[in-house]
């Protein structure tokens, strides 16, 4: 049928030409009002052939596609590598590249084998953790939560024993099994902090803060920035608005770190000022570290007498021997300790000098 012929009508609904079921007859369209496309043999309307749209035929018609496809293949495909499978699992894949022709590397990469988990000591159940950590583990299955809790307990034990490699193994295992649990990421950050891997520790502490919304790790984060040499960023982080919600112990730790940053910047007069408001009051668990930091800042400022007084106070408050305040007091007092070699008298011989003709005195 020609494109300019009359519109073809079909019988629908009640069998009357030009009507649809329950609708009035469609009015006759004038010639040229819209393009008229022929229908396939099954009654489905087809669009115009490609040569009808732009005057140039770009490919075969639908009824021609079932024929020989090889005559439409591009000649360049003959040299293109094909994907084959020899049945042994060895696949040869087409090399990948971006739109600029740069290689993107192999398509498939082998997975690294999973390392075995470190052993849990007998008697460790995981119930030794605080209730807050157990609340975080409720998002896991019961079996997985129990295993992660045991590894977290082992991290704390190994850190107390100063067995950093073992603590790292347990912390990494906890993160693999519970990467979205803040306590697991905090354990890994603590191990990295003890190792001196400040960038890794800072990354983990940031993750903990993002997951939990708690700023309790701000003092350690500021200390990591200080250790990385980013002193201005450390001071900026120390003034974070969330620092107001820290506990008293955490505020003391933050003040100690800020004092150290001031000293690194050469601000010796400002270093002890931030600690002075915290010195008043009874002795607290954190008092030994506070007194020690204040004494150290005074000594760096050149006030040796006042520094000796606060080192002595730190020694009196340090019941757990977490500082070397005693050594600092002795150093300021001029006391020098000399290691004595006990092996000199093991033979029982008298090394006293002789007189006269070589006879003993």
LINPE-V869086 format. One record per residue. SS is DSSP state (helix for helix, strand for strand, loop for the rest). D_LAST is the distance of its C-alpha to the last C-alpha in Angstrom with 1 decimal. Layout:
SS|D_LAST / SS|D_LAST
This chain:
loop|142.6 / loop|142.5 / loop|140.1 / loop|143.2 / loop|145.2 / loop|145.9 / loop|143.2 / loop|143.1 / loop|143.7 / loop|142.4 / loop|143.8 / loop|141.4 / loop|141.7 / loop|145.4 / loop|146.4 / loop|148.1 / loop|147.2 / loop|145.1 / loop|144.0 / loop|140.7 / loop|140.4 / loop|141.2 / loop|141.2 / loop|144.0 / loop|144.8 / loop|142.6 / loop|144.6 / loop|145.4 / loop|143.0 / loop|144.7 / loop|144.0 / loop|140.9 / loop|139.3 / loop|136.4 / loop|135.5 / loop|136.9 / loop|134.8 / loop|136.1 / strand|134.9 / loop|133.5 / loop|135.4 / loop|133.6 / loop|134.7 / loop|131.3 / strand|131.5 / loop|129.8 / loop|128.7 / loop|130.0 / loop|129.0 / helix|126.4 / helix|129.0 / helix|130.8 / helix|127.9 / helix|127.0 / loop|129.4 / loop|126.9 / loop|126.2 / loop|122.5 / loop|122.5 / loop|124.7 / loop|126.7 / helix|125.7 / helix|128.2 / helix|126.8 / loop|123.2 / loop|123.9 / loop|124.8 / loop|122.6 / helix|119.4 / helix|118.2 / helix|120.7 / helix|119.1 / loop|115.5 / loop|113.9 / helix|113.4 / helix|109.8 / helix|109.0 / helix|109.3 / helix|106.0 / loop|104.2 / loop|101.6 / loop|102.6 / loop|100.7 / strand|100.6 / strand|99.2 / loop|98.7 / loop|98.2 / loop|94.5 / loop|93.4 / loop|92.8 / strand|94.8 / strand|95.5 / loop|96.1 / loop|97.6 / loop|94.9 / loop|94.8 / strand|95.0 / loop|95.8 / loop|98.8 / loop|97.1 / loop|96.4 / loop|92.7 / strand|91.2 / loop|90.1 / loop|88.2 / loop|88.9 / loop|91.0 / loop|89.0 / loop|85.2 / loop|83.4 / loop|81.6 / loop|77.9 / loop|77.1 / loop|75.9 / loop|72.3 / loop|71.5 / loop|70.6 / loop|67.0 / loop|66.7 / loop|66.9 / loop|64.3 / loop|65.8 / loop|66.9 / loop|67.6 / loop|71.2 / loop|71.5 / loop|72.5 / loop|69.1 / loop|70.5 / loop|72.0 / helix|75.8 / helix|76.4 / helix|75.1 / helix|77.2 / helix|80.2 / helix|79.6 / helix|79.5 / helix|83.0 / helix|84.5 / loop|83.2 / loop|84.4 / helix|82.8 / helix|80.9 / helix|79.7 / helix|78.7 / helix|76.6 / helix|74.8 / helix|74.2 / helix|72.8 / helix|70.4 / helix|69.1 / helix|68.7 / helix|66.6 / helix|64.4 / helix|64.0 / helix|62.6 / helix|60.2 / helix|58.9 / helix|58.4 / helix|56.3 / loop|54.2 / loop|54.0 / loop|55.8 / helix|58.0 / helix|59.7 / helix|60.8 / helix|62.0 / helix|64.0 / helix|65.7 / helix|66.9 / helix|68.0 / helix|70.0 / helix|71.6 / helix|72.7 / helix|74.2 / helix|76.1 / helix|77.6 / loop|78.2 / loop|78.2 / loop|80.4 / loop|78.2 / helix|76.2 / helix|73.3 / helix|72.9 / helix|72.8 / helix|70.4 / helix|68.0 / helix|68.1 / helix|67.7 / helix|64.6 / helix|63.0 / helix|63.8 / helix|62.4 / helix|59.0 / helix|59.1 / loop|59.7 / loop|63.2 / helix|64.7 / helix|68.1 / helix|68.6 / helix|67.4 / helix|69.8 / helix|72.6 / helix|72.1 / helix|71.8 / helix|75.0 / helix|76.7 / helix|75.6 / helix|77.0 / helix|80.3 / helix|80.7 / helix|79.7 / loop|80.6 / loop|77.4 / loop|75.3 / loop|72.1 / loop|70.3 / helix|70.9 / helix|67.3 / helix|66.0 / helix|68.9 / helix|68.0 / helix|64.3 / helix|65.5 / helix|67.6 / helix|64.6 / helix|62.4 / loop|65.2 / loop|65.1 / loop|68.6 / helix|67.6 / helix|71.2 / helix|72.5 / helix|69.7 / helix|70.8 / helix|74.4 / helix|73.7 / helix|71.8 / loop|75.0 / loop|77.1 / helix|79.5 / helix|78.4 / helix|75.0 / helix|76.7 / helix|77.0 / loop|73.3 / loop|71.5 / helix|69.1 / helix|66.1 / helix|67.7 / helix|68.5 / helix|64.8 / helix|63.7 / helix|66.4 / helix|65.2 / helix|61.6 / helix|62.9 / helix|65.1 / helix|62.2 / helix|60.3 / helix|63.4 / helix|63.6 / helix|60.1 / helix|60.8 / loop|63.8 / loop|61.8 / loop|63.4 / helix|60.3 / helix|62.3 / helix|64.6 / helix|62.0 / loop|61.0 / helix|64.5 / helix|65.9 / helix|63.1 / helix|63.5 / loop|66.7 / loop|65.0 / loop|62.0 / loop|63.9 / loop|64.4 / loop|62.3 / loop|59.6 / loop|61.1 / loop|59.8 / loop|59.9 / helix|58.3 / helix|54.8 / helix|56.0 / helix|58.2 / helix|55.5 / helix|53.2 / helix|55.9 / helix|56.7 / helix|53.1 / helix|52.8 / helix|56.0 / helix|54.9 / helix|51.6 / helix|53.6 / helix|55.8 / loop|52.8 / loop|52.6 / helix|49.0 / helix|49.0 / helix|52.1 / helix|50.8 / helix|47.6 / helix|49.9 / helix|52.0 / helix|49.1 / helix|47.9 / helix|51.4 / helix|51.5 / helix|48.3 / helix|49.8 / helix|53.0 / loop|51.4 / loop|51.3 / loop|51.7 / loop|48.9 / loop|51.3 / loop|49.6 / loop|46.1 / helix|46.7 / helix|43.3 / helix|41.6 / helix|44.0 / helix|43.1 / helix|39.4 / helix|40.1 / helix|42.1 / helix|39.5 / loop|36.9 / loop|34.8 / loop|33.1 / loop|31.9 / loop|29.3 / loop|29.3 / loop|25.9 / loop|25.3 / helix|24.6 / helix|24.2 / helix|20.7 / helix|19.2 / loop|21.9 / loop|19.9 / loop|17.4 / loop|14.4 / loop|11.2 / loop|11.3 / loop|8.1 / loop|7.5 / strand|5.7 / strand|6.1 / loop|8.7 / loop|10.5 / loop|8.9 / strand|6.4 / strand|3.8 / loop|0.0
